[in-house]
Amino acid sequence: MESTRNKLIQLLAANSEQYISGQLLSDQLKISRSAIWKHMKELEKDGYQIEGKSNKGYRIISYPDKLSENTVRWGLETDWIGKNIIHKESTTSTQHIAHDEARNGAAHGTIIIADEQTKGKGRMNRSWFSTKGKGMWLSIILRPEIAPQQAPQLTLLTATVLADVLQSYCNVKPLIKWPNDILLNNKKTAGILTEMQAEQDIINYIVIGIGLNVNQSTLELSEEIRHKATSLYIETEKENSINALIQEILMTFEKSYDQYIKNGFPDIKQKWESYGFKIGEEITIKTIKDHFHATFLGIEEDGALRIKRTDGSIQRLYSAEIDWFDK
């Protein structure tokens, strides 16, 4: 059903300035004229305005901003990502669904999107507030042919994709706070959660979750996060199409991912560091055994934080409590 609907959308999109006959659609899709009509009614339920005229056929007059499989697919110019889309109006977490789908054989590039998450989460099981209809809550299933120890590179890649899209599409100046937060004016607007199912030397699948605050006002952010979180609307005073943002992110992700698989991590590392928050500045670091100041130099290829201590020694950090705003 979905593949037929997808082909129908592609045919309508390719003929958006003119009518396309029901018979031609029937011939192209190898289904009856009655089935074509039923598909049109399903598209109308998603908010598409479709005009049908005798002896002329069908054409799309307008399409909605409502989030759905169809509206995300409409205009999505990708080769493999988003060919399978699962949309939920409300769910506990897109990550939960993605894991279930991946275990059941979902294809590389499958995406899960939701209008609302009731139990959204970030790193270290922190809660993520996913306001209904106000943000982008999305998970991507990947089956990369890379070693498990390279998986953190995909978190860093995803961060550069978000930063690129926000800068070019939304005209803002994002920074990436290691390892997975996107900041606008020093406040978090997006987070990334990467989870993996792997054996010793092979990745079964990776799920990358992205939460992006899009159209929330200040009052729509909970009081406990208002001082440290923001949204695109707060920063730009403009509402953004969540559908359009999803499409831009998916198209940019596919291009970046394909280049990464072909060329490796160096280009991603360089781009990440161009967006890196506090690179070249002093940060405060607390580990189980130590508490100290150091200069943030950048990232290593395995995703570790690269720092320079006051004695001049260079160190890698894989996990630590960092006070990025300590003066």
Secondary structure, 3 states (H helix, E strand, C coil): CHHHHHHHHHHHHHCCCCCECHHHHHHHHCCCHHHHHHHHHHHHHCCCEEEEECCCEEEEEECCCCCCHHHHHCCCCCCCCCCCEEEECCECCHHHHHHHHHHCCCCCCCEEEECCECCCECHHHCECCECCCCEEEEEEEECCCCCHHHCHHHHHHHHHHHHHHHHHHCCCCCEEECCCEEEECCEEEEEEEEEEEECCCCEEEEEEEEEEECCCCHHHCCCCCCCCECCHHHHHCCCCCHHHHHHHHHHHHHHHHHHHHHHCCHHHHHHHHHHECCCCCEEEEECCCCEEEEEEEEECCCCCEEEEECCCCEEEECCCEEECCCC
